[in-house]
Amino acid sequence: MQVRVCGARGSLPSPGADKVRYGGNTSCVQVRLSDGSHVVLDAGTGIRNVDLGVEASRDHLHLLLTHLHLDHIQGLLFFTPLFQPEAEVTVWGPAEGRVPLQDRISRYLSAPLTPVEVRELPCNLDFRNCPVSEWRIGSALLRAEAVTHRGPTLGFRIEDAGATLCYLPDHEPALVGAIDGLEHEWLSGYRLARAADVLIHDAQYRDDEYPAHFGWGHSAVSHALDFASRCEAKRTVFFHHDPFHTDSDLDAILDDARERWAERGRDPATLDLAREEAVIAVGAVRQV
């Protein structure tokens, strides 16, 4: 699998001269599977950076939404295939009672909030709740599970050609107790992240910022480190950067996190922060 970070910022788009290296677009990750097909994870403003190519744009495309907070769907109307009559697009998302996914998304993509409504999109568009069991897209086996975050929220595990990616962009596993002290079955996201080759995980807050945001659905850096260690992820990429954190702030967070990672006896090179336009070969050694 090849993973491309199209947007890594959390909560709110935050462009600016002090946020150039890590980027200001909200959550979106493009995954190219071993059979050449594409899966797009979340539809934040980073979806503008998705590059499918001419041939891939004609394939049946799959867009997986972890949840429906604005920072994860506000780029939907900028996803080019939705405006191509020949395109086939399936949007997967979390179930919420008996309200269909399309109806929930239509609350946002309708007047007066947007000039175009879902029912007007010319593509062949299908909305589906993610299965409660595993399912296949192309060459990949996928699993979705509910994780700790405000509102119905999913995490995803993608297995393809012997490699595993876990995507947990909005996640607060420490909400119910210390991560090191929880049994596996009580640790949110554990089954999705266990022994993943690459874990993309929420690390929005510095440790000193977290107490003021307890229960908001996001992790402190120390929690992200604890979770990655507990799940024995081979590589961890911090994600969902706070909109107030500048490039310099994030550099300092990474330096501190790598130092603490090394103190645990872990290789600091296996820990990184997501950067817009970064490409990660899942199962490979380094990020480019």
C-alpha positions in Angstrom: 0.0 0.0 0.0 1.0 3.6 -0.6 -0.4 6.2 1.7 -0.5 9.9 0.8 -1.3 12.5 3.4 -3.6 15.1 1.7 -4.6 16.9 4.9 -3.4 16.4 8.5 -4.8 19.3 10.5 -7.6 18.9 13.0 -10.8 20.8 13.9 -10.3 23.8 11.5 -8.4 24.6 8.4 -5.5 26.8 9.3 -3.5 28.2 6.4 -0.7 30.5 7.1 3.0 31.2 6.6 3.8 29.5 9.9 2.0 26.3 8.9 3.6 25.6 5.5 5.6 22.4 6.2 2.9 20.4 8.0 0.0 22.0 6.1 -3.2 23.6 7.1 -5.8 21.3 5.4 -8.1 19.1 7.5 -8.2 15.3 7.6 -7.9 13.4 4.3 -5.6 10.4 3.4 -5.4 8.7 0.1 -4.5 5.0 0.0 -3.4 3.3 -3.2 -3.9 -0.5 -2.9 -1.7 -3.1 -4.4 -4.1 -3.7 -7.3 -3.9 -0.1 -8.2 -7.3 0.9 -6.8 -7.8 3.9 -4.5 -9.5 4.4 -1.1 -9.9 7.9 0.3 -10.1 8.2 4.1 -12.2 11.2 5.3 -13.2 14.3 3.3 -11.7 17.3 5.0 -10.3 20.2 3.0 -7.3 18.1 2.1 -9.5 16.2 -0.3 -8.6 18.9 -2.8 -5.1 17.4 -2.9 -6.2 13.9 -3.8 -4.6 12.8 -7.1 -6.4 9.9 -8.7 -5.0 10.3 -12.2 -7.1 10.0 -15.3 -7.4 6.2 -15.3 -8.1 5.8 -11.6 -10.8 8.5 -11.7 -12.8 6.2 -13.9 -12.6 3.3 -11.4 -15.2 2.7 -8.7 -14.0 4.9 -5.9 -14.5 4.4 -2.2 -14.6 7.2 0.3 -14.5 6.1 4.0 -15.7 8.6 6.6 -14.7 8.1 10.2 -17.4 10.5 11.4 -19.4 13.5 10.3 -17.8 16.4 12.1 -17.3 19.3 9.8 -13.5 19.0 9.6 -13.9 15.5 8.1 -16.6 16.3 5.5 -16.2 20.0 4.6 -14.2 19.1 1.4 -16.8 16.8 0.0 -18.0 19.2 -2.7 -14.4 19.6 -3.8 -13.9 15.9 -4.6 -13.8 16.0 -8.4 -15.3 12.5 -9.1 -18.6 13.6 -7.5 -19.1 15.9 -10.5 -18.3 13.4 -13.2 -21.4 11.6 -14.6 -19.4 8.5 -15.5 -17.8 8.1 -12.0 -19.0 5.5 -9.5 -18.5 6.6 -5.9 -19.4 4.7 -2.7 -19.4 6.7 0.5 -19.0 4.6 3.7 -19.6 6.0 7.2 -20.8 5.2 10.7 -24.4 4.1 11.4 -26.6 6.3 13.6 -29.9 4.8 14.6 -32.3 4.6 11.6 -31.2 7.8 9.9 -29.6 6.9 6.6 -26.0 8.2 6.0 -27.1 10.1 2.9 -29.7 12.0 4.9 -27.2 12.9 7.6 -24.7 14.2 5.0 -27.4 16.1 3.3 -27.9 18.2 6.4 -24.6 19.8 5.5 -24.7 19.7 1.7 -27.9 21.6 1.3 -29.1 25.2 1.3 -28.3 27.6 2.8 -24.9 26.0 3.6 -23.9 24.9 0.1 -24.9 25.9 -3.4 -25.1 22.2 -4.5 -27.1 19.5 -2.8 -26.3 15.8 -2.7 -29.3 14.9 -4.9 -27.9 17.1 -7.6 -24.5 15.5 -7.9 -24.2 13.9 -11.4 -22.0 10.9 -10.5 -23.3 7.4 -9.6 -23.3 7.9 -5.9 -24.0 5.3 -3.2 -24.1 5.7 0.6 -23.5 2.7 2.9 -23.1 2.2 6.6 -19.8 0.4 7.3 -20.4 -3.3 8.0 -20.0 -4.6 11.5 -17.7 -7.3 10.2 -14.8 -7.3 7.7 -15.4 -6.5 4.0 -13.3 -6.2 0.9 -12.5 -3.3 -1.4 -10.3 -4.3 -4.3 -7.3 -6.2 -3.0 -7.8 -5.0 0.6 -9.6 -6.4 3.6 -11.1 -3.7 5.7 -12.4 -3.6 9.3 -14.2 -0.7 11.0 -14.9 -0.4 14.7 -16.4 2.3 16.9 -13.8 4.3 18.8 -13.9 6.8 21.7 -14.7 10.2 20.2 -17.8 12.4 20.4 -20.6 11.2 18.2 -20.6 8.0 16.2 -17.0 7.6 15.2 -15.1 4.8 13.4 -11.5 3.7 13.2 -10.3 1.7 10.2 -7.9 -1.1 9.6 -6.8 -1.9 6.1 -4.9 -5.1 5.2 -3.4 -5.4 1.7 -0.6 -7.6 0.3 0.7 -8.5 3.7 0.8 -4.9 5.0 -1.5 -3.3 7.6 -2.6 0.4 8.0 -4.6 1.6 11.0 -6.3 5.0 10.7 -7.5 6.6 14.0 -7.5 10.3 13.3 -9.9 11.3 16.1 -9.4 9.2 19.2 -9.3 9.6 23.0 -8.4 6.1 24.3 -7.4 7.5 27.7 -10.9 8.8 28.4 -11.9 5.7 30.4 -8.6 5.2 32.3 -4.8 4.9 32.0 -4.0 3.2 28.8 -1.3 1.0 30.3 -3.8 -0.3 32.9 -6.7 -1.1 30.7 -7.5 -4.7 29.6 -7.3 -5.1 25.8 -11.1 -5.5 25.5 -11.6 -2.1 27.2 -8.9 -0.2 25.2 -10.6 1.6 22.4 -9.0 0.9 19.0 -6.8 -1.9 20.2 -8.0 -4.5 17.8 -7.7 -2.2 14.9 -4.1 -1.0 15.7 -2.6 -4.3 17.0 0.7 -4.9 15.3 -0.1 -2.5 12.5 2.7 -1.7 10.1 1.6 1.9 10.1 -0.6 3.6 12.8 -1.9 7.0 11.9 -3.2 8.4 15.3 -4.6 11.5 16.9 -2.1 13.5 18.9 -3.7 16.9 18.9 -2.6 18.2 22.3 0.5 18.7 24.2 0.3 17.1 27.6 -0.1 20.5 29.3 -3.0 21.3 26.9 -4.9 18.1 27.4 -6.6 18.7 30.9 -8.4 21.7 29.4 -9.7 19.5 26.6 -10.5 16.3 28.5 -13.5 14.6 26.9 -13.3 16.5 23.6 -12.3 13.2 21.9 -8.6 13.8 21.2 -5.3 12.5 22.6 -2.4 14.1 24.3 1.0 13.2 23.0 1.7 10.9 25.9 -1.5 9.0 25.3 -0.6 8.6 21.6 2.8 7.2 22.7 1.1 4.9 25.3 -1.4 3.6 22.7 1.2 3.0 20.0 3.4 1.1 22.5 0.6 -0.9 23.9 -0.6 -1.9 20.4 3.0 -2.6 19.3 2.6 -0.6 16.1 5.7 -0.8 13.9 5.5 2.8 12.8 3.4 5.6 14.2 2.4 8.9 12.5 0.9 11.6 14.7 -2.1 13.2 13.0 -4.9 15.8 13.5 -2.6 18.6 14.4 -4.1 21.4 16.5 -5.0 24.5 14.3 -3.1 26.7 16.7 0.2 24.7 16.5 2.7 26.3 14.1 5.4 24.4 12.3 7.9 25.3 15.0 5.4 24.0 17.7 5.0 20.7 15.8 8.8 20.4 15.4 9.2 20.7 19.2 6.4 18.2 19.8 8.1 15.7 17.5 11.5 16.2 19.1 10.0 15.7 22.5 8.0 12.6 21.4 11.0 11.0 19.8 13.1 11.5 22.9 10.4 9.9 25.0 10.0 7.1 22.5 13.7 6.4 22.7 13.5 6.3 26.5 11.0 3.5 26.1 13.7 1.6 24.1 12.0 2.3 20.8 13.6 3.5 17.6 12.8 7.2 17.3 12.9 6.9 13.5 9.7 4.9 13.7 7.8 7.9 15.0 6.8 10.9 12.9 4.2 13.7 12.4 2.0 13.7 9.4 3.0 16.3 6.8 0.7 17.3 3.9 1.9 15.7 0.7 4.0 13.1 2.5 3.9 9.7 1.0 4.3 6.6 3.2 5.0 3.1 1.8 3.2 0.9 4.3 5.6 -1.9 5.3 8.6 0.0 4.1 11.2 1.6 6.3 11.1 5.3 5.6 8.8 8.1 4.7 9.5 10.4 1.7 
